[in-house]
């Protein structure tokens, strides 16, 4: 899954938080994860979420 919902610099955008909350309310939020890059050089798309950008 590739939501393309990161904000500037790879930070999760409010739209991404809303999406995960929606999945959570449906009971699927705990088993679904999106396209989250674990290494900045491996970014595939400009709006990929990058965990190191959130710390």
C-alpha positions as CSV (number, residue, x, y, z in Angstrom):
1,X,0.0,0.0,0.0
2,X,1.4,3.4,-0.9
3,X,-0.8,6.2,0.3
4,X,1.4,9.1,-0.7
5,X,0.2,11.1,2.3
6,X,3.4,12.5,3.8
7,X,3.8,16.2,4.4
8,X,6.9,18.2,3.8
9,X,10.2,16.4,4.6
10,X,8.5,13.0,5.0
11,X,6.5,13.9,8.1
12,X,3.1,12.2,8.3
13,X,0.4,14.6,7.1
14,X,-2.9,15.0,8.9
15,X,-4.5,13.1,6.0
16,X,-2.4,10.1,6.9
17,X,-3.3,10.2,10.6
18,X,-7.0,10.5,9.6
19,X,-6.6,7.4,7.3
20,X,-5.1,5.3,10.1
21,X,-7.8,6.4,12.5
22,X,-10.4,5.3,10.0
23,X,-8.8,1.9,9.7
24,X,-8.5,1.6,13.4
25,X,-12.2,2.3,13.9
26,X,-13.0,-0.4,11.4
27,X,-10.7,-2.8,13.4
28,X,-8.1,-3.0,10.7
29,X,-5.7,-0.3,11.9
30,X,-3.7,-2.8,13.9
31,X,-2.9,-5.1,11.0
32,X,-2.5,-2.6,8.1
33,X,0.6,-0.6,7.5
34,X,1.3,1.6,4.6
35,X,4.3,2.2,2.4
36,X,6.7,3.6,5.0
37,X,10.4,4.0,4.1
38,X,12.9,2.8,6.7
39,X,15.9,4.4,5.0
40,X,15.8,7.9,3.5
41,X,17.9,7.0,0.5
42,X,15.4,4.3,-0.4
43,X,12.4,6.7,-0.9
44,X,10.4,5.6,-3.9
45,X,8.0,8.6,-4.2
46,X,8.1,12.2,-3.0
47,X,5.3,11.8,-0.5
48,X,6.5,8.6,1.2
49,X,6.5,8.7,5.0
50,X,10.0,8.4,6.4
51,X,10.3,7.5,10.2
52,X,13.5,9.4,10.8
53,X,11.7,12.6,9.7
54,X,9.3,12.2,12.6
55,X,11.7,12.1,15.5
